[in-house]
Amino acid sequence: PHQSAAFYRLPDAPAYSLAQAQQLQGKELSYNNILDTDACWSAAREFDGPVCVIVKHMNPCGLALGDDLLTAYARAYACDPISAYGGVIAFTGTVGGDVISAMLDNKHFVEVIIAPDFSAEALELIAQKPNTRVLRTGGILPAGGEREVRTVEGGLLVQMADSVAEDPDSFTVVTRVTPSAEELEQLLFAWRVVKSVKSNAIILAKDFETVGVGAGQPNRVNSARIAVDAAGEKAVGAVCASDAFMPFPDSLEV
């Protein structure tokens, strides 16, 4: 609270971006709220169809696809209900009253909800939590295409946002066993998720949902331990994604 801060919108900020989102209710967005919301919204935009992402401290603690947003929310929340408390949540479609009802039933406190739109029933229900910040973007931009800027002492680092359309046919399989088509689909899902997790990052995924997330550890083996511990029995039959190469088998042995 002793630090001053401001949020500046670029003059060419596109429609549907976080900078152009309309705040429908809630307290003023804090510095950390905006960082978490940007991480959450960026992760959601990686996927097509109904998606729910829950972020805490700029790391996804639950991300899932579903036939509808209610299913996607239930699956994302189930990944790590403890970490989901006090997080930021993003949806890729119009949020209905059923989703907000499920959040209220879970006593799921969230700092920010961001989505393209909200139904009248959803807004009426979320009004029960007047401090929750509700952001409507009006649409969704494809991932990438933006400049990322970070300050260092005496200067700035600038790079284009990470966005790659990869062709699985170009992949090289280095293991004796080749992934099945179904396994490859899960691996591609996990590979897209792990991009949004801070290094060292390990993701365990199954059935298009995260079941274990290990983030931000200086030691990749410890990230693996955290992911496996969080997944529990769900780790069986899951796939693993890492944001860097594995020079030794220790992470996979965990």
C-alpha positions as CSV (number, residue, x, y, z in Angstrom):
1,P,0.0,0.0,0.0
2,H,3.0,2.4,0.4
3,Q,3.8,2.1,-3.3
4,S,2.3,4.4,-5.9
5,A,1.1,2.9,-9.2
6,A,-0.8,3.7,-12.4
7,F,-2.2,1.9,-15.4
8,Y,-1.6,3.5,-18.8
9,R,-3.5,2.5,-21.9
10,L,-1.6,2.6,-25.1
11,P,-3.2,4.8,-27.8
12,D,-3.4,1.8,-30.1
13,A,-4.8,-0.7,-27.6
14,P,-7.1,-3.0,-29.6
15,A,-10.7,-3.7,-28.8
16,Y,-11.4,-6.8,-26.6
17,S,-8.0,-6.3,-24.8
18,L,-7.7,-6.0,-21.1
19,A,-6.9,-2.3,-21.4
20,Q,-10.2,-1.7,-23.2
21,A,-12.3,-3.9,-20.9
22,Q,-15.3,-2.4,-19.2
23,Q,-15.5,-2.8,-15.4
24,L,-19.1,-3.5,-14.5
25,Q,-18.7,-3.7,-10.7
26,G,-16.2,-4.0,-7.9
27,K,-13.4,-2.1,-6.2
28,E,-10.7,-0.4,-8.1
29,L,-8.2,-2.8,-9.7
30,S,-4.9,-3.0,-8.0
31,Y,-1.5,-3.4,-9.6
32,N,-1.5,-7.2,-8.7
33,N,-5.1,-7.5,-9.9
34,I,-4.1,-6.2,-13.4
35,L,-1.1,-8.5,-13.6
36,D,-3.0,-11.6,-12.6
37,T,-5.9,-10.7,-14.9
38,D,-3.6,-10.2,-17.8
39,A,-2.0,-13.6,-17.1
40,C,-5.4,-15.3,-16.8
41,W,-6.9,-13.7,-19.9
42,S,-3.8,-14.5,-22.0
43,A,-4.0,-18.1,-20.9
44,A,-7.7,-18.4,-21.8
45,R,-7.1,-17.0,-25.3
46,E,-4.8,-19.9,-26.1
47,F,-7.8,-22.2,-26.5
48,D,-11.0,-22.5,-28.6
49,G,-14.4,-23.4,-27.2
50,P,-15.6,-23.1,-23.6
51,V,-12.6,-22.6,-21.4
52,C,-12.1,-21.6,-17.7
53,V,-8.8,-20.5,-16.3
54,I,-8.1,-19.7,-12.6
55,V,-4.9,-17.8,-11.8
56,K,-3.2,-17.1,-8.5
57,H,0.0,-15.1,-8.3
58,M,0.2,-15.0,-12.1
59,N,0.2,-18.8,-12.4
60,P,-2.7,-21.0,-13.5
61,C,-3.9,-23.2,-10.6
62,G,-6.7,-24.7,-12.7
63,L,-7.4,-24.7,-16.5
64,A,-9.9,-26.9,-18.3
65,L,-11.9,-27.2,-21.4
66,G,-15.6,-28.3,-21.3
67,D,-18.7,-28.7,-23.4
68,D,-19.9,-25.6,-21.7
69,L,-18.6,-22.9,-19.3
70,L,-20.2,-24.5,-16.2
71,T,-18.4,-27.8,-16.9
72,A,-15.1,-26.0,-17.7
73,Y,-15.4,-24.1,-14.4
74,A,-16.1,-27.2,-12.3
75,R,-13.1,-29.0,-13.8
76,A,-10.8,-26.1,-13.4
77,Y,-11.9,-25.5,-9.8
78,A,-11.4,-29.2,-8.9
79,C,-7.8,-29.1,-9.9
80,D,-6.8,-27.0,-6.8
81,P,-9.7,-25.6,-4.8
82,I,-7.4,-24.2,-2.1
83,S,-5.3,-22.2,-4.5
84,A,-8.4,-21.1,-6.4
85,Y,-9.6,-19.1,-3.3
86,G,-8.8,-15.5,-3.8
87,G,-7.7,-15.9,-7.4
88,V,-8.6,-14.4,-10.8
89,I,-10.9,-16.3,-13.2
90,A,-11.4,-16.0,-16.9
91,F,-14.0,-17.4,-19.2
92,T,-14.0,-17.5,-23.0
93,G,-17.8,-17.1,-23.5
94,T,-20.8,-15.4,-22.0
95,V,-21.0,-16.2,-18.3
96,G,-24.5,-17.4,-17.3
97,G,-26.2,-17.5,-14.0
98,D,-25.4,-21.2,-13.6
99,V,-21.7,-20.5,-13.5
100,I,-22.1,-17.8,-10.9
101,S,-24.4,-20.0,-8.8
102,A,-21.8,-22.8,-8.9
103,M,-19.1,-20.3,-7.7
104,L,-21.4,-19.2,-4.8
105,D,-22.2,-22.8,-3.9
106,N,-18.4,-23.4,-3.7
107,K,-18.0,-20.3,-1.6
108,H,-15.4,-19.5,-4.2
109,F,-14.1,-16.0,-3.4
110,V,-12.4,-14.4,-6.4
111,E,-10.8,-11.0,-6.9
112,V,-11.6,-10.6,-10.6
113,I,-13.9,-12.2,-13.2
114,I,-13.1,-11.4,-16.8
115,A,-15.2,-12.7,-19.8
116,P,-16.4,-11.4,-23.2
117,D,-19.9,-10.9,-21.6
118,F,-22.3,-11.8,-18.8
119,S,-26.0,-12.6,-18.7
120,A,-28.3,-10.4,-16.8
121,E,-28.9,-13.3,-14.3
122,A,-25.1,-13.6,-13.8
123,L,-24.7,-9.9,-13.0
124,E,-27.6,-10.0,-10.6
125,L,-26.1,-13.0,-8.7
126,I,-22.5,-11.6,-8.6
127,A,-23.9,-8.4,-7.2
128,Q,-24.2,-10.3,-4.0
129,K,-20.4,-9.9,-3.9
130,P,-20.1,-6.2,-4.5
131,N,-16.3,-6.1,-4.0
132,T,-15.7,-8.6,-6.8
133,R,-14.3,-6.9,-9.9
134,V,-16.2,-7.9,-13.0
135,L,-14.7,-7.1,-16.4
136,R,-16.4,-7.4,-19.7
137,T,-14.1,-7.4,-22.8
138,G,-16.9,-7.7,-25.5
139,G,-14.9,-10.3,-27.5
140,I,-11.7,-12.2,-27.7
141,L,-8.4,-11.5,-29.5
142,P,-6.2,-14.3,-30.7
143,A,-3.2,-14.9,-28.5
144,G,0.0,-13.0,-29.2
145,G,0.7,-10.0,-31.4
146,E,1.4,-7.7,-28.5
147,R,4.7,-6.2,-27.2
148,E,5.9,-7.3,-23.8
149,V,7.9,-4.7,-22.0
150,R,9.9,-5.1,-18.7
151,T,12.1,-2.7,-16.9
152,V,15.6,-3.4,-15.7
153,E,17.9,-1.0,-14.0
154,G,18.5,1.8,-16.5
155,G,16.7,0.2,-19.4
156,L,13.8,-1.7,-21.0
157,L,13.5,-5.2,-22.4
158,V,11.0,-5.5,-25.3
159,Q,9.8,-8.7,-27.1
160,M,6.8,-9.9,-29.0
161,A,4.4,-12.0,-27.0
162,D,4.9,-15.7,-27.3
163,S,2.5,-17.2,-29.8
164,V,3.4,-20.1,-32.1
165,A,1.1,-22.2,-34.3
166,E,2.8,-25.5,-34.2
167,D,2.4,-28.4,-36.6
168,P,2.4,-31.8,-34.8
169,D,3.6,-33.5,-38.1
170,S,6.9,-31.6,-37.6
171,F,7.5,-33.0,-34.1
172,T,10.3,-35.5,-33.5
173,V,9.5,-38.4,-31.3
174,V,12.6,-39.4,-29.3
175,T,11.1,-42.1,-27.2
176,R,10.8,-45.8,-28.1
177,V,7.0,-45.6,-27.7
178,T,5.2,-43.2,-30.0
179,P,2.2,-41.3,-28.5
180,S,-1.2,-42.4,-29.7
181,A,-3.4,-39.8,-31.4
182,E,-5.3,-39.3,-28.1
183,E,-2.1,-39.0,-26.1
184,L,-0.8,-36.4,-28.5
185,E,-4.0,-34.3,-28.1
186,Q,-3.4,-34.3,-24.4
187,L,0.2,-33.5,-24.8
188,L,-0.6,-30.5,-27.0
189,F,-3.1,-29.3,-24.4
190,A,-0.5,-29.5,-21.7
191,W,2.1,-27.8,-23.9
192,R,-0.2,-24.8,-24.4
193,V,-0.9,-24.6,-20.7
194,V,2.7,-24.8,-19.6
195,K,3.5,-21.7,-21.6
196,S,1.4,-19.7,-19.1
197,V,3.1,-21.2,-16.0
198,K,6.2,-19.5,-14.5
199,S,9.5,-21.4,-14.9
200,N,10.5,-23.9,-13.8
201,A,7.1,-25.3,-14.9
202,I,5.7,-28.8,-14.8
203,I,2.1,-29.5,-15.9
204,L,0.2,-32.8,-15.5
205,A,-3.0,-32.9,-17.6
206,K,-5.6,-35.5,-18.4
207,D,-8.9,-35.2,-20.3
208,F,-8.2,-31.6,-21.3
209,E,-7.9,-30.3,-17.7
210,T,-4.9,-29.7,-15.5
211,V,-4.6,-32.1,-12.6
212,G,-1.3,-30.9,-11.2
213,V,0.7,-27.7,-11.6
214,G,4.2,-27.1,-10.4
215,A,5.4,-23.6,-10.9
216,G,8.2,-21.2,-10.1
217,Q,10.8,-23.5,-8.5
218,P,14.5,-23.0,-9.1
219,N,14.8,-26.8,-9.2
220,R,12.7,-28.6,-11.9
221,V,12.5,-31.7,-9.8
222,N,10.8,-29.8,-7.0
223,S,8.3,-28.4,-9.6
224,A,7.6,-32.0,-10.6
225,R,7.1,-33.0,-6.9
226,I,4.6,-30.2,-6.4
227,A,2.7,-31.2,-9.5
228,V,2.5,-34.8,-8.6
229,D,1.6,-34.1,-5.0
230,A,-1.3,-31.8,-6.1
231,A,-2.5,-34.4,-8.7
232,G,-2.5,-37.3,-6.3
233,E,-4.3,-40.3,-7.8
234,K,-5.2,-38.2,-10.9
235,A,-1.5,-38.3,-11.9
236,V,-2.0,-41.9,-13.1
237,G,-2.5,-41.9,-16.8
238,A,-1.8,-38.1,-17.1
239,V,0.6,-36.5,-19.5
240,C,3.4,-34.2,-18.5
241,A,4.6,-30.9,-20.1
242,S,7.8,-29.0,-19.1
243,D,8.8,-25.5,-20.2
244,A,12.4,-26.6,-20.7
245,F,14.4,-29.6,-21.7
246,M,15.1,-32.5,-19.3
247,P,18.8,-33.3,-19.2
248,F,18.3,-36.0,-16.6
249,P,15.4,-38.5,-16.0
250,D,14.9,-37.3,-12.4
251,S,11.9,-35.1,-13.1
252,L,10.1,-37.9,-15.0
253,E,11.1,-40.4,-12.3
254,V,9.2,-38.2,-9.8
